[in-house]
Amino acid sequence: MSVDDFAKFVDSKSPSHKENGDPIVLETLSLEIAGDTAVARVRDAYIGLVFLDTLSFLKVNGKWVIYNKLFHVES
């Protein structure tokens, strides 16, 4: 799925957290940086589910970019 396709998918979901009155869940659990690599673990809620995401980053031309994402559904 391309970034544009994913953005369209997200936009198509309604009602939003705000419209539905749901609390926003977005929590950084850990961040480890080693040179031009990093790993972050975050918890977030989306479409009624709580996810635990593990994100791998690379620093390319001075900018951090997501290289890989793994997720686990907590609820």
Secondary structure, 3 states (H helix, E strand, C coil): CCHHHHHHHHHHCCCCHHHHCCCCCEEEEEEEEECCEEEEEEEEEECCEEEEEEEEEEEECCEEEEEEEEEEECC
